[in-house]
Amino acid sequence: MESNEIREHFPIFKRFGREGIVYLDNAATTQKPTEVIEAVVDFYTNYCSNVHRGVYRLGEEATEKFNKARENIGNFIGAKDNEIVFVRNTTEALNLLANSLGSKLGEGDEIILSNSEHHSNIVPWQMLRERKNVKIKFINSKHTETIKPDDVADLITKKTRIVSLTACSNILGNINDMKEITNVVHDSGAIMIVDGAQSVPHMPVKVKDIGCDYLAFSGHKMLGPTGIGCLFGREESLENLPPFLGGGEMIRTVTKEGFTCEEIPLRFEAGTPNIEGAIGLSAAVNFLKRIGMENVRQHEKELITYTMKQEEENNIKGLVSYGTRNMDRRAGIYAFNIGEIPKFDRENLSDGNISLKVQAIHPHDLSSVADRTYGVELRSGHHCAMPMIQDLGVTAATRASFYVYNSRDDVDRLFDAIKASVKRFGL
Ligand SMILES: Cc1ncc(COP(=O)(O)O)c(C=O)c1O
């Protein structure tokens, strides 16, 4: 399917028309095709019921569709259905791991993260550190470099228990080779967790190829509904993982004295799940399968390559962009600033006096003008990855991120919008 044809499936673009809106905040969340919206509406219209409980027709139908959704989503990443735990999003999956794996860690045990992690792969481990006094070490890569297996190997010691890294940075778009990194981590006997929030929606991902123990991703970043995400865990890994939340669904028996747990994956799904979310995500997976994940990746690679060409040709004064220039390792994410000019010391940051650069055009101003002039919707701010923003030496950045419905025309509009902003602010 061409991007024009794909766009036809998204009612939101009909609302604004072709001229009206260029949506470039796909790393935050994606738009939803009719197929996904209809799957959600169908649940509420035709077979709304709780799952795994009633032995009446509606209950059985809902349970069957919910189970099929799990199987389909598992199949999408090459996992068995009992290896897929439904959660709300990547953040919840990583919190689950920090709590459940964390319960087995002790003082001085080490966890390795990187400076390009999203806050959801930093804060849960920092909260664990407060409880257990574990040590967190950061790989500090330059923004132009992906994370290399050697970067991980250099930090591994006998005390390393967990390595948790993003497969793709949500600011830089750098794609890390998770298979090679996992090999290094497993050689040391540590557990490998992959944050797949920016990889599963955008490229073929097969957990068996990577070999990781756990992988987390969010449905809403891959055409699915909000409030549904997945934690993949290898069968043997999940079997050994203590439950996170307690309540209905996750137990087999409860007495006044105690409880026994359900089999995996239900052991990790306490309470009524997001049934329509899972069914909607399965419809999103079907939509992506029809396009083909190789094609999704190729399309985005083509768009980011074209973006780089436009950056060069437009030669906008003061424009600085971030991320690797190796397009084989670059996702469809383009973060930039206009003018990192005067330096100043900000005293109130936690690390003390970090020398940061003021942006000549603040990303919030730029995004606002981009929307008002050309209908280009961009993200501005710290992108929930403040350590990387600090390492870039700035306070914020503007980000464009692409998906299946974007086209070269959208990239052209992006540069028109940047130029309009530069003109407005008199640079
Ligand atoms: C790399 C990465 N990890 C984790 C997350 C968190 O995703 P969610 O908000 O869906 O939990 C995001 C969201 O932007 C992300 O880009």
Ligand as a Chemical Component Dictionary entry (heavy atoms), coordinates in Angstrom:
data_LIG
# 
_chem_comp.id                   LIG 
_chem_comp.type                 NON-POLYMER 
_chem_comp.pdbx_formal_charge   0 
_chem_comp.three_letter_code    LIG 
# 
loop_
_chem_comp_atom.comp_id 
_chem_comp_atom.atom_id 
_chem_comp_atom.alt_atom_id 
_chem_comp_atom.type_symbol 
_chem_comp_atom.charge 
_chem_comp_atom.model_Cartn_x 
_chem_comp_atom.model_Cartn_y 
_chem_comp_atom.model_Cartn_z 
_chem_comp_atom.pdbx_ordinal 
LIG C1 C1 C 0 11.521 4.473 23.845 1  
LIG C2 C2 C 0 10.272 4.637 24.658 2  
LIG N1 N1 N 0 10.098 3.883 25.739 3  
LIG C3 C3 C 0 9.001  3.967 26.502 4  
LIG C4 C4 C 0 7.993  4.847 26.195 5  
LIG C5 C5 C 0 6.789  4.917 27.075 6  
LIG O1 O1 O 0 5.670  4.529 26.381 7  
LIG P1 P1 P 0 4.227  4.601 27.095 8  
LIG O2 O2 O 0 4.003  6.036 27.423 9  
LIG O3 O3 O 0 3.307  4.083 26.057 10 
LIG O4 O4 O 0 4.302  3.744 28.290 11 
LIG C6 C6 C 0 8.120  5.664 25.076 12 
LIG C7 C7 C 0 7.094  6.660 24.735 13 
LIG O5 O5 O 0 7.320  7.631 24.064 14 
LIG C8 C8 C 0 9.282  5.540 24.278 15 
LIG O6 O6 O 0 9.451  6.290 23.190 16 
# 
loop_
_chem_comp_bond.comp_id 
_chem_comp_bond.atom_id_1 
_chem_comp_bond.atom_id_2 
_chem_comp_bond.value_order 
_chem_comp_bond.pdbx_ordinal 
LIG C1 C2 SING 1  
LIG C2 N1 SING 2  
LIG C2 C8 DOUB 3  
LIG N1 C3 DOUB 4  
LIG C3 C4 SING 5  
LIG C4 C5 SING 6  
LIG C4 C6 DOUB 7  
LIG C5 O1 SING 8  
LIG O1 P1 SING 9  
LIG P1 O2 DOUB 10 
LIG P1 O3 SING 11 
LIG P1 O4 SING 12 
LIG C6 C7 SING 13 
LIG C6 C8 SING 14 
LIG C7 O5 DOUB 15 
LIG C8 O6 SING 16 
# 
